[in-house]
Amino acid sequence: MTLLSGMPHIIKEIMNKYDLYLVGGSVRDILLGEKPADFDLVGVNVKKTVENLKRHGKLVVLHPEEDEYRIVFRDFWVDITLFKGENIEEDLGKRDFTINSIAIDKSGNIVDPYNGIDDLRNGIIRALKEENLISDPLRILRAFRFYATLGFKIEENTLSWILKNKGLLNNVAGERIRHEFLLILSSKRIYETLRLLCDTGVMDVLFPCVKKLRETSQRYYNEQNLLFHSLMVIKYLEESLRYVRNINIRPIYWLGAFLHDVGKPLTMSYDEKGNTHFHGHDKEGAGLVEKRLKELKFSTKEIEDAKKIVEYHMYPHHLAGVPELTKKAVARFLRRTGEYADFLLYFAEADAKASPPREGGMLGYQRLRELVKEVREEAQKKPVRIITGYDLIELGFKPSPLFKIILEDVDDEFKAGNLKNKEDALKYIIQKYKQEGVYDSYSNGSHAVSPDRDKTKEPQK
């Protein structure tokens, strides 16, 4: 049995026919005992290989000027590339790290001119040469990706080259940075990797707003700047979510959680006692995050997700601090935050743990979690909505933006158990919304004030 034994038959056949080498991440995965998701082949007979393989899969031309092609099959894909150099040794010498500079020939023999197997065995990420990082600066970020996904240590010389050349990441296309960063956020080593990115200053290059966090302290947290606080939030959040399987968490949520306080340096003010305040930092931070993620070419949905995590991150803190929290307030929270609600609850608890103790400790967060569970259980037993816009028209309302406010308000009251049926809902609407000023302001188009707007001040953590 050779290292190629578990390979798809068509890969072994094409390697043998055209004298190709298996290289890169696919070799690394095989040596680590994992099944590759895709395969990288290099050699001289690229054109003939592509002509053969495209009859069995879909051809994607990656870089025709460098003879780089991809054939997509049903369960995997194959990248085929011309040697970078005269032979396999020269090709491997132009790669990023020793652990990715190993090849397997058509007979299943290993070609390892840079002792990559030793580094694999010892868990070391070692760049071949500084110039290899300079030639493609994305490899700087890729080192952190392997640190996150493989749990390996970055070797000292490699780390010094990263420190020296990290500014070159500004020359890398945003799409490529996005891809590597999402892989880091998909790993099981998020806190440690983000901390190393911050310690080396690479994070300051990727997200310049982080530099301000490093330079800003809160009066109650003088010995710990905002960057330290943000990293501790990720640490506690990662610990609490490690064994949670029943909620949907997209990798981008973690970025929103890490950047939740980037608006604070721009909104810091002091009261007469010298205490710091950051009124509106959630909205300010959401704008900063949106701007940077657009520059890095994140998708529209990813930008919206990260933005909402930042924008909503104070909401659970407010609810946890309300002396007499109602089910209606919880129902409104669940409606407004939607798919982000569960992550925000865990985030808020981690944020509280990473902040100075507040009065009542974590009791408010426990009460909030219990009420969320109760509201959801009760909502499952009830119809989705007991009134519609047609009911409002029958009451004499004209279609306007007020419709949405009324329907959501009634929905919250219903889920909270304050309204039992449609009759109760109609009476509630007549009493609350047909009072002088409320309906008229919407019917004449002014609607300057929502009758159900929260009149709360930003809580301090």
N, C-alpha and C positions, 0 to 999 in steps of 0.2 A: 504494500500500500504506500503510495507517494502522497505528497502534499496536494497533488491535483486530483486525488481520488474522488473528493466530494464535489468537484466542479461540474457544471452543466456539460453535457457531452459535446455540444457544439463549440464550446470554448476550447476544450482539449483538442478537438479535431482541427480547429483553425490555427491554434498555436503550433501544432505539429506540421501542418501543411505549409505554413508560411514562415516558420522559424521565428515565432514571436515570444516575447517575455511578458510574464505577468508582473506588474509593479505596483508601487504606491500603497494606498490604504487597503486594497484587497489582499495584498500579501500580509500586511500588518494584522488584519483581522484573522486570517488563516492561522498565523503563528500564535495569536492570542486565543485560539480555539473557538473563534466566532465565525458565523457564516456571513460572507460578504453580501452586501445588498447590491453591489455593482462591481464591475471589473475593469481594470485599466491594462491595456496591452500596448507594447511598444515594439518597434522593429523597423525593417527597411521596406518590406512589401506591403505598405499601407493601402495603396490604391487597389491592389488585387484582393486584399482582405475585405475592404469595404464592398467591392463589387460582389464578392461571394456572400457576405453576411446580409446585405440589404435585401436579398431575396427572402430572408427569413424574418426580418423585422423592419422597423421604420427608420430610415436614415435621417439624421440631424447633422447638418454641417456646422461645426463649432467655429473653427478658425481655418478656412481653406488655405490661407497663405502659409500656415505652419503645419498643414496636413493633420488637422485634428478633427476627428469625426466621432459620432455616437450612433450606435445602433440600439434601438429600444425594442426589447422583447416583451412578452406578456408579464413576466415576473421579475425581470432585471434588465439592466442595460450594460452595454460594453462601450468604453471609450478606446479608440484606436489612434495612436499618435506616432509620428515619425521620430526616430532617435533624435534627442537633443545632443548632438555630438557624433563622433564617428562610430561608437559602439556602446554597449550596455553600461560599461563602467563610466564612460563620460556622461552618459545620460543620467545615471544615478547621482553623479557628482554635481549636477545642476539642480537637484531637488532641495526641499526645505530642511528636513530633519533626518537624522540618521535612521530613525524608526520607519521612515517612509522611503529610505534609499536602499531597499532590499528587493531583489527580483527572484523569480522562479522561472527556470527555463522549461522548454517543452518536455523534458524528461523528468521534471520534478526536482531538479537540483537547485540549491540556493546559491544566489550570487550576492555576496554581502561584503563589498570592499571597504565599508566605513564602520564595520562592527555594530550595525544597527540591532542585531539580535541581542548583543550584550546589553544595549540600552533598553531594549524591550524587556529583557529579563529583570533589569534593575530599576525599571520605571523612571527613565530619564528622557527628557526632551532636550535634544542637543542639536543646534543648528550646524550644518556642515561648514559654512563660512559666513562671515559678516556680509560679504558681497551678495550672498544668496538672499539675505533679508532685504538688502537695499534694492536688488533687482525687482523684487515684488514685495513691497512693504506690507501687504495683507498678511504675509507669513508671520509678522509680529503678532497680530491678533490671533492667528491660527495657533500659535504657541499656547495662548491662554485657553483656546478651545480644547486642545488636547489635555491641558492641565485640568480642565473641568470635566471632560468626558471620560478620560482614561485614569484620572487620579495620579498622573505622573508629576514629577518635580522638574522644574525648568533649571537646567544646568547653569552654573555661575557665569561662564563666558557668554552664553546665549543671552542671559539676563542683562549683562552689561551692554551687549550690542543692541538689545531692545531699548534700554534706557537712552542710549546714544542716538538712536535713529527713530524713536517713536513719532517725532513730528512728521515723518514721511507718510504717515497714515492719512494726512490731509490731502495727499495726492491720489488716494485710492477711491474708486467709484463707490458711491453710497450703497448701491445694491449689493456689492460684495461684502462691505462691512456689516450690513443688515443680516446677511445670511450667516456669517460667523457668529454674530452676537446672539441671534436667536438660538443657535445651537448651544451656546453657553447657558442661556436662560432655560434650555430644555434639559439640562443636566441635573445631577443630584449633588452638585458642588457649587451652588450659585453664590452663597455668601463668601466662601473662601476665594473664589475666582474674582468676584467684584472687589474684594478687599485687596487682592494682589494687583488688580488693574488700577486701583486707587493709589496704592503704595508706590507703584512705579511711575505714576503720572500719566499712564496711557489713557485712563478714563478722562483726564482733563482735556486730552486731544479729541477724544470721541464726543464728549459732552462738556463743552467749555463752561456751562453753568455750574458744574460740580466744583470748579475752583473756588467759586464764591462760598459754597458750603464749607469748604475747608477753612476759609478765612472768617467765618461768622460763628459767634457763640451767643447763647442765650443767657440772660442774667442768672437764671437758676441752674445753669449748666456750664459754668465758666470753664471748667476743666475739660469739657468735652465739646468739640465743635459740632456743627450740624452734619458734617460728613460722617463723623464717628457715630452720631445718633442714627443716621440713615442706614449705615451698615449694620448696626445692632438691630434695627427693625427687621432687616432681611434675615439676620441670624435667627431671631426669635420666630419669625414667620416660617422659615424653612423647618425649624424644629417642630412647630405645631402642625404643619401640613405634611410632614414626612409620611404619615400612615393614613392620611385622609384620601379616600377613593371615591366618595359619593358626590363631589362637586367638580364642575368643569373649570379648569384653570389653564388659560392660554399662556404660553411663555412670555408674551408681551406684558401681561399683568405685573410680572416681577419688575420690569423696568419702570412701570408707573409707580410701584411701591418704593423702589429705590430713589426715584426722583421726586417723591411726594412733597418735599420741602424746598424745592429749588426756587420757589417764589418768595421765600422768607427774606433773603438778603435785600430784595428790592422793596419790601414792605415794612421793614423794621422801624418801630417807633418806640418812644419811652414815655411812661407816665410820670407823675410827680414824685413817685417813690423810686424811680429808676428802673422799674420792671420793663422788660421788653415785650412788645406786642407785634403781631404780624397780621393785622386785619386785611383780609382779602388775598392772603398768600396762596390759597388754593386755586383761585381763578387766575392769578398772575402766573403761577407755576404751570397750570394747564396750557396757557398760551406759549410759554417757553418750550415745553415739551413738544407741542404740536409743531412749532417752527423748526426745531432741530430734527425731528423725525421726518419731516417733509424733505429737508435737505439730504437726509440719508436714504431717501427713496423707500421708506417703509410703506406698506400698503395703506389704503384709506381706512380699512377696518382696523389695522394694527394701531394707526395713529389715533383713531377714535377710542380704542380700548385703553391705551395708555393715558390719553387725555382725561377720560372719565374717571379712571382710578385716582388721578391727581385731584380732579375737580371735586369728587365726592368724598375724599378721604377724611374730612372733618365731620361728615354727617353722623357716622356711628358714635363719635366722641360726644357730640351734642346729645344724642339720645341717651347715652349711658350716664350723662350728667343730669338728666331731668329727674327731679324728685319723685314725681308721680307720672311715670311713663304710661301712655294709653295705647290700646291696641290700634286705635285709628292712626296714631303717629307711626306705629310700626308698619301698618298696612301701606301708608303713604311712602315710607322708606323703601319697602319692597317694590312698590310700583315704580318709583322714580329711578331706583338704581338697577332694577331688572336683573340681567345676567351677572352683574358685578356684585350683587348683594352678599353672597356667601364669602367671597374673597375679601370684601371690605370688612366683614365682621372679624375674620381672622386677622386681617391687617391691623384693625383698630386695637385689638388686644396686644399684638406685637408692638405697636407704636406706643401703647401705654406702658408696657414693660420696659421699653427703651427710654422712657421719660421719667422725670422725678415723680414719686408717688403722689397721687391725687387723693382728695378726701373720699373715703369709702373704698379705696383700693380698686379691686377688680369686680366688686359686687354689682356695679352698674352694668358692666359688660355681660355678666352672667344673667342678670335680669333681662337685658335686651335679647340675648340668645334664647332664653326661655319663652319670651313673648313672640319672637319670630316663629318658633316652633308651633306655638298655640295658634297664631294667626293662620299659618299655612295649613294646619290640620283642619281648622274650621272652614277655611276657604274651599278645601277639597269636597266638603259636604254640601256646598251651596252652589247655586247657578252662577255663571260668570257675571251676569249683570241683570238687575231687576227692573231697570228702566232704560229707555232708549231716547234718541233725539226726537222721535215721533211723539213720545209722551210729553216732552217739553213744549213742542209745537201745540199740542192739545191744551196745554196750560196757558197758552197765549204768548210764549216766548218766540221771538224771531231768530232764525239761525244767525249765530255770531260766535266769536271766540269764547263767550261765556259757556256755551254748550259743553265744551271739553272740561272746563273747570267744574261745572255742576256734576257731570257724569262721573268724573274721578272722585269728587268729594263724596258723592252718594256711595260709590263703590267702596271707599275707605270706611265709611260709617257702617256699611253692611258687613264688611269683613270683620270689623271690630265688634260686631254684635249689637250696635246701637240702633240699627234699623232691622226689623224682623221680616218685612214684606214690602210689596210695591206700594200699598196704601200708606205705610209709614214713610216711605221715601217721598211720595208726592206731597204729603203734609210738611215734611222737612224742607222740601224745595220752596214751597209757597211761603213758609215762615221765614226762611233765611234769605232767599234770593228775590222775592218780590217786595222786600222792604224798600223803603224810599232810598234812592241813590244807587243801589247796586245794579238792578236790572236796567234802569234808565241810562246809566253810564255806558253800558254795553250796547244798548239798542241805538244810541245816538253816535256810537263809534269812538267815544273817548276812552273807555275801559282802561283808565290809568292805573287802577289798583285792583288787585285780586282780593276778593273777600276772604280768601283762605290762605293768604300769604303768611309764611312763618315770620314772626317778629322776634327773632333771636339774635343775640350777639355771638360772635365767634368765640368758642370756648378755648381756653388755654390748656395745653397738654402738660 
